[in-house]
């Protein structure tokens, strides 16, 4: 008669058994024993799936993500090893004419005790470490999962002990002879087999819950890692974009001064000959007042216009460079130490609480938009293009007005030279009138040229103040939101939609 022998698959070799089959050696004698094999195989398959998930590659610098992933996979790997080993001892049967029942069931006990020792000792330490890293939710879930698994193992232990006693009693009753069908039916009833099947079934269907807990936690870790890493990458990109935006601002607005410079230089060049001719005419008229007035205008044309242009360029270009670099901040404020909102949100996700995913998706986009402020820089700079362009237009108009003053000097001076002979006596009064007129124009130039530079100075200062206010406002809005979003995230983690 086949003895009920349950051992590890390798134990068949160690016991030098020539043939093993998963039928308890009594399948043909007792109805329902085939279901034991089916349920044990099902439980083994579920155990094997516990460790199907691969640890994600760590990309962010949140160390607890990798530490938690390692612990979770270690739990999965050990369950994946110990569970199937236990099922193998139950599903492996061997021919044994000697009826060594105690040895057979000892192998089952060893596999079961190894599993239970892991749950009682090593697992507790692993769960404690997870709680330190991720919080209480994942701990509670794992404790609940293993509570049910332990309960099934305990029930399985009692049924197997009863089965061992029944098989041993059948062998004892046979008194060394073959165990008859009557003895089997007498000592090993169908209810006992059904009870064992039930325990294996309940165990099998509890394992997927554990699998879900581990895999969903690892998926959360992977998603949290991807999210945080993506924020860091995007934040670096944004800082580069802010710098690029500033560079574009400099290149575009410095061109405004280029046209002003070219127009002013062209003005100086255009009237150089005119002022020489006017000076010669004034010398010929030999009126000191006219000569002095035109000399003053020639000084404007020869030196003051160039000096004014240089003062403007020395002011405008460095200031535009300063404005183009004032928005980027010295550090990446998005990832300052302390209650980093991104790290808090990732922590809520990987804690695997009842509202973790809800809260993550609720705040992920909001936080992403708060941290990525490149549009703020563009918005602040964009407002200044038209204003600085208007400054350029005002300065070009001033240059045009200067040209109106200079273009009349030579023609008006020459008028006095071409009076008719009948009015020759009017030449001196004519020149005197123009000398007074030109003197007034010449004396007004200092104020005009000072105003030329002052206008640029005022507008550039206003641009700097507007940029500072615009940027500070955006940053205060963001930092102000940072102060409230962390409590909101934590409240959401506790209360979900009711937060």
Residue, then its C-alpha position, 0 to 999 in steps of 0.5 A: x500500500x502507498x503511504x501518505x508521503x509529503x516532501x519537497x520535490x528534491x526530497x524524493x531524490x534524497x530519500x532515494x525514492x524511484x518514483x514520485x507523483x502528486x496523489x498522496x498515494x491514496x488518490x484511488x482509495x479516497x474520493x476528493x484527494x485529487x482536489x488537494x493536489x489542484x488547490x496546492x498547485x494553485x496556491x503554488x502558482x499564486x506564491x510564484x507570482x508574488x515576486x513577478x515585479x522587478x525593482x524599478x531603476x532608481x533615477x531620483x535622489x530620494x534614497x528611501x524609494x530604493x530602500x523601500x523597493x529592495x525591502x518589498x522585493x525581498x519580502x516577495x522573493x522570500x514568499x516566492x521561495x518559501x510558499x512553493x517549497x511548502x506546496x511542493x511538500x504537500x503535492x509530492x507523493x511517493x511509493x513507500x512500502x515501509x509506510x514511513x509516515x512520520x518522516x514524510x510529515x516531518x518534511x511538511x512540518x519543516x517547510x511550514x515551520x521555515x515559512x512561519x519562522x520567516x513570518x514571525x521574525x524576519x518579516x516583522x523586521x522588514x515591515x518595521x523598516x518599511x514603516x520607517x520609510x513609507x509610513x503606517x499604511x503599507x505596514x498595516x496592509x502587509x500585517x493584514x495580508x500575513x495575518x490571514x496567511x498565518x491563520x491559514x498556515x495554522x489551520x493547515x497545520x492542525x489538519x495535517x496533524x490530524x491526517x498524519x495521525x489517521x494515516x499512522x492509525x491505518x498503518x498500525x491497524x494493518x499490523x505491517x500488512x497491506x492497508x486495505x480500502x476498509x482501513x483507509x475509509x475507517x481512519x481517513x474520512x472524506x471530510x478530513x480531505x475536504x477540510x484540507x482542500x478548503x484550507x489550501x483553497x483559502x490560502x491560495x486565494x489570499x496570496x493574490x492580495x499580498x501580491x497586489x500589496x507588494x506590486x502596487x507598492x512597487x508601482x507607486x515607488x516607480x511612479x513616484x520616482x519617475x515623477x520626482x525625477x521628471x520634476x528635477x529634469x523639468x526644473x533644470x530645463x526651466x532654469x535654462x529656459x529662464x536663462x535663454x529667455x533673458x538672452x533673447x531679451x538682451x539680443x532683441x532689446x540691445x538692437x533698439x540701441x543699435x538703430x539709435x546709435x546708427x541714426x545719431x552717427x548718421x546725423x553727425x556725419x550728415x551735418x558736418x559739412x553743413x556746419x563747416x559751410x555755416x562757419x565760413x559764412x559767419x566768418x565772411x559776415x564778420x559778426x562776432x555774435x553770429x560767429x560765436x552762435x554757429x561755433x556753439x552749434x558746431x561744438x554740438x555737432x562735433x562733440x556733444x552729440x557724440x558724447x551724448x550718444x556715448x553716455x546713452x550707450x554706456x547706460x543702455x547696453x550694460x543695463x539691458x545686460x543686467x536686466x537680462x540676467x536678473x530673473x534667474x535665481x541663485x538656487x533651484x527654489x523648487x527643491x529647497x530642503x525641508x518640507x519639499x512639496x514634491x517629496x511630500x507628494x511622492x511620500x503620500x503616493x508610496x505610502x500606499x494609503x487609501x487615498x494615496x493615488x487620489x491625492x497624487x493625481x489631484x496635486x501632481x499637475x498643480x505642483x508641476x505647474x507651480x514649480x515650472x515657472x518659465x512662462x513667468x519669466x517670458x511673461x515678465x520680459x514680454x511686457x517690456x519689449x514694447x516699452x523699450x521699443x517705445x523708448x527707441x522711438x522717442x529717442x529717434x524722434x529726439x534725434x529727428x528734432x535735433x536734425x530740424x535745428x541743425x538743418x536750418x543753420x547753414x541755409x539761414x546763415x547764407x540768407x544774409x549773404x544774398x540780400x539784394x543790393x538795395x538792402x545791403x544795409x540790412x545784412x548786419x541786422x539780418x546776421x544779428x537776428x540769426x545770431x540771436x536765434x542760433x544762440x538760443x538754439x545752441x543754449x537749449x541743446x544742453x538741456x535737450x541732450x541731457x534729457x536724451x540720456x535722462x529719458x533712457x535712464x528713467x525708462x530703463x529704471x522703470x523696466x528694472x522695477x517692473x521686472x522685479x515686481x513682476x518676478x517677485x509677485x510670481x515667486x511670492x504666489x508660488x512660495x505662498x502656495x508652497x506654504x499651504x500645499x504641503x498641509x493640503x497634501x497631508x490632509x488629503x492623504x488622511x481624509x481624501x476627497x473630504x479634506 
